Amino acid sequence: MDYIDPHLHMVSRTTDDYETLARMGCVAISEPAFWAGFDRGSVESFRDYFRQLTDFEPKRAAQYGIAHYTWLCINAKEAENVSLSREVIAMIPEFLECKNVLGIGEIGLNKNTRNEATIFQEHVDLAVQYKQQILIHTPHLEDKYQGTRMILDMLMGDSRIDRSRVLVDHVEEHTIEHVLENGFWAGMTLYPISKCTPQRAADMIERYGPERLMANSAGDWGPSKPTAIPDLIMELKKRGHTRDLIQRVVYENPRTFFSQSKPFPH
Amino acid sequence: MSTKQPMAERNAAQIVADEFMIARAKIIELAATLDRIERASGNVNDSKNMQLLVHAMHILIDDQVEKAKRVQLLMSRVYDPNWQNLMSISKKGG
């Protein structure tokens, strides 16, 4: 079955992973900018990273017939450095016309601090100014519920935001309802330990239905599995769900959401 | 929007049949973890994490629904709806 992984950090993965993904049915990837595992020291580091995301990575993916899209930002983990964050935000427009850029992301919160909230709002300002879609990172573990509610407060208090153009990622059982009932798209991240398993993702699909809901692997340099979406497909098949339902979650929904960005084929 | 419509094709008995071995394995893993803690030197009477685990295990066997969501909330920091005022964060585009 063809599928799209809407959140996959391929700069951290090998070319062999691209081949495996292609063999398993992956036809497109979207790669949000994220944390490198260490705090970068200057805006030039980000300029090089964005060149990698907009130039090198699409070529690597294309060798295996996979379309590569991306989102740009400075990650919430680095937002405590407010001056660097502002330099990066000011530089991002240089890349917004690149043919694989879908929007601003993954922006959000990490430890739910004042600086993180400030930089989050400045990213949102940038997205509004340039009419960009937004991909949101919600925090990990014990910070997720509080951080998700804070993010939703900021978005829902901002009349400029078109909720149908915002994807709130890494939802789990305690946050999914807040995201969906307020009109945002929701992403479930399939991780081996933290976040969500394919079984729990299948439970949430059964509970809330497929509308505005998608799944991703968020494969990166840490413990993660870039081929997690086929695991979800298998779990849904085992439970007797229809091909139409499965295809909607793993292919049609990402396509519909991404289609709101100019670079994505309509 | 309805968020309560069950879509599962399987009934409760089928789910138990399908998932008994998986749940059994997870319970034994948890039991073995508790045994490991018990055998080790020292004690965890004051451990907040241990208290959370014990509380979570009570949720598993109580008669209330939404166990996964309730365990998640148990393990979560508190959300204060007044956080923007407390942090002096201005509202944008309101």
Interface residues (C-beta under 8 A of the other chain):
Chain A: N112 R114 A117 T118 Q121 V124 D125 V128 L141 E142 D143 K144 Y145 Q146 R149 M150 D153 M154 G157 D158 S159 R160 I161 E172 E173 H174 E177 L180 E181 R200 D203 I205 E206 R207 Y208 G209 E211 K238 R239 G240 H241 L245
Chain B: M1 S2 T3 K4 Q5 P6 M7 A8 E9 R10 D18 E66 A68 K69 Q72 L73 M75 S76 R77 V78 Y79 P81 W83 Q84 M87 S88 I89 K91 K92 G93 G94
